[in-house]
Amino acid sequence: MPPPVQPPEKVLFHGDALFDFDRADLKLLGKRALDDVIRQAKGKRFRVVLVSGYTDAIGSDAYNNALSARRARTVADYLRERGLLADRVVVNGFGKSNPVASNATDDGRAQNRRVEIILERE
């Protein structure tokens, strides 16, 4: 009988916690938040790590797609450089697609600026 499949772990970060507005370099607080993920994952090996970046609806589709991809790549690189063990890391930038809140308010736009990390165990 094969071992039970581990459900994926999902970690969500609001973009404002990781990045300054319109930037793709990690803030100090963002690094600390990602360090917590790395600590919790220590000693675990993951089959796949999916890192997905999203933006709010301000700006062009092309710009938001590029910004969300840069942010996701920054997070993935940081995790790898700090020793997160994964057979494969998949990075996607989805721009303003898949909003989790309305883009009509500041709070909603802030919620939509996010990076999602899904960790799938072996």
One Martini backbone bead per residue (centre of mass of N, CA, C, O) as a GRO file, in nm:
protein
  122
    1MET     BB    1   0.095   0.037   0.025
    2PRO     BB    2   0.084   0.351  -0.017
    3PRO     BB    3   0.152   0.637   0.091
    4PRO     BB    4   0.022   0.903   0.200
    5VAL     BB    5  -0.092   1.195   0.086
    6GLN     BB    6   0.011   1.511   0.109
    7PRO     BB    7  -0.106   1.798   0.165
    8PRO     BB    8  -0.089   2.100   0.071
    9GLU     BB    9   0.080   2.393   0.142
   10LYS     BB   10  -0.044   2.723   0.225
   11VAL     BB   11   0.092   3.051   0.153
   12LEU     BB   12   0.010   3.391   0.244
   13PHE     BB   13   0.105   3.712   0.099
   14HIS     BB   14   0.106   4.028   0.127
   15GLY     BB   15   0.267   4.249  -0.065
   16ASP     BB   16   0.310   4.471   0.160
   17ALA     BB   17   0.489   4.275   0.340
   18LEU     BB   18   0.725   4.238   0.110
   19PHE     BB   19   0.657   4.511  -0.056
   20ASP     BB   20   0.679   4.780  -0.216
   21PHE     BB   21   0.545   4.988  -0.411
   22ASP     BB   22   0.638   4.889  -0.727
   23ARG     BB   23   0.809   4.641  -0.618
   24ALA     BB   24   1.066   4.345  -0.609
   25ASP     BB   25   1.199   4.399  -0.340
   26LEU     BB   26   1.266   4.299  -0.035
   27LYS     BB   27   1.173   4.344   0.268
   28LEU     BB   28   1.259   4.288   0.582
   29LEU     BB   29   0.981   4.172   0.669
   30GLY     BB   30   0.967   3.973   0.434
   31LYS     BB   31   1.212   3.804   0.510
   32ARG     BB   32   1.106   3.716   0.785
   33ALA     BB   33   0.856   3.568   0.681
   34LEU     BB   34   1.017   3.364   0.504
   35ASP     BB   35   1.189   3.249   0.734
   36ASP     BB   36   0.950   3.104   0.868
   37VAL     BB   37   0.899   2.905   0.641
   38ILE     BB   38   1.179   2.776   0.647
   39ARG     BB   39   1.167   2.674   0.938
   40GLN     BB   40   0.909   2.493   0.899
   41ALA     BB   41   1.064   2.328   0.649
   42LYS     BB   42   1.270   2.197   0.797
   43GLY     BB   43   1.356   1.874   0.669
   44LYS     BB   44   1.187   1.913   0.421
   45ARG     BB   45   1.056   1.775   0.121
   46PHE     BB   46   0.972   1.892  -0.206
   47ARG     BB   47   0.832   1.842  -0.507
   48VAL     BB   48   0.661   2.120  -0.509
   49VAL     BB   49   0.690   2.476  -0.579
   50LEU     BB   50   0.449   2.733  -0.574
   51VAL     BB   51   0.482   3.065  -0.720
   52SER     BB   52   0.245   3.338  -0.688
   53GLY     BB   53   0.168   3.639  -0.851
   54TYR     BB   54  -0.003   3.953  -0.762
   55THR     BB   55  -0.226   4.219  -0.842
   56ASP     BB   56  -0.374   4.484  -0.904
   57ALA     BB   57  -0.564   4.702  -1.135
   58ILE     BB   58  -0.330   4.888  -1.154
   59GLY     BB   59  -0.263   4.915  -1.467
   60SER     BB   60  -0.132   4.727  -1.693
   61ASP     BB   61  -0.115   4.412  -1.790
   62ALA     BB   62   0.185   4.398  -1.861
   63TYR     BB   63   0.292   4.522  -1.601
   64ASN     BB   64   0.156   4.329  -1.394
   65ASN     BB   65   0.275   4.068  -1.500
   66ALA     BB   66   0.572   4.146  -1.455
   67LEU     BB   67   0.559   4.215  -1.151
   68SER     BB   68   0.449   3.943  -1.050
   69ALA     BB   69   0.688   3.777  -1.159
   70ARG     BB   70   0.916   3.919  -1.004
   71ARG     BB   71   0.808   3.859  -0.722
   72ALA     BB   72   0.801   3.552  -0.742
   73ARG     BB   73   1.103   3.519  -0.807
   74THR     BB   74   1.212   3.646  -0.549
   75VAL     BB   75   1.088   3.440  -0.357
   76ALA     BB   76   1.207   3.182  -0.478
   77ASP     BB   77   1.503   3.262  -0.449
   78TYR     BB   78   1.504   3.298  -0.144
   79LEU     BB   79   1.423   3.011  -0.066
   80ARG     BB   80   1.658   2.867  -0.207
   81GLU     BB   81   1.900   3.025  -0.074
   82ARG     BB   82   1.784   2.919   0.227
   83GLY     BB   83   1.712   2.587   0.175
   84LEU     BB   84   1.481   2.499   0.017
   85LEU     BB   85   1.344   2.181  -0.056
   86ALA     BB   86   1.323   2.114  -0.415
   87ASP     BB   87   1.265   1.967  -0.718
   88ARG     BB   88   1.047   2.201  -0.789
   89VAL     BB   89   1.005   2.534  -0.931
   90VAL     BB   90   0.716   2.740  -0.972
   91VAL     BB   91   0.665   3.040  -1.167
   92ASN     BB   92   0.406   3.299  -1.136
   93GLY     BB   93   0.236   3.562  -1.322
   94PHE     BB   94  -0.107   3.709  -1.289
   95GLY     BB   95  -0.158   3.975  -1.195
   96LYS     BB   96  -0.505   4.072  -1.189
   97SER     BB   97  -0.583   3.799  -1.159
   98ASN     BB   98  -0.761   3.653  -0.919
   99PRO     BB   99  -0.921   3.804  -0.717
  100VAL     BB  100  -1.002   3.841  -0.353
  101ALA     BB  101  -1.100   4.138  -0.418
  102SER     BB  102  -1.186   4.445  -0.452
  103ASN     BB  103  -1.069   4.722  -0.667
  104ALA     BB  104  -1.246   4.973  -0.532
  105THR     BB  105  -1.045   4.950  -0.288
  106ASP     BB  106  -0.775   4.972  -0.093
  107ASP     BB  107  -0.811   4.705   0.059
  108GLY     BB  108  -0.860   4.525  -0.187
  109ARG     BB  109  -0.596   4.586  -0.334
  110ALA     BB  110  -0.412   4.484  -0.107
  111GLN     BB  111  -0.514   4.185  -0.123
  112ASN     BB  112  -0.427   4.143  -0.431
  113ARG     BB  113  -0.144   4.195  -0.325
  114ARG     BB  114   0.027   3.888  -0.384
  115VAL     BB  115   0.171   3.580  -0.243
  116GLU     BB  116   0.177   3.238  -0.334
  117ILE     BB  117   0.245   2.931  -0.150
  118ILE     BB  118   0.300   2.595  -0.265
  119LEU     BB  119   0.352   2.289  -0.079
  120GLU     BB  120   0.464   1.976  -0.208
  121ARG     BB  121   0.490   1.674  -0.104
  122GLU     BB  122   0.626   1.348  -0.142
   0.00000   0.00000   0.00000
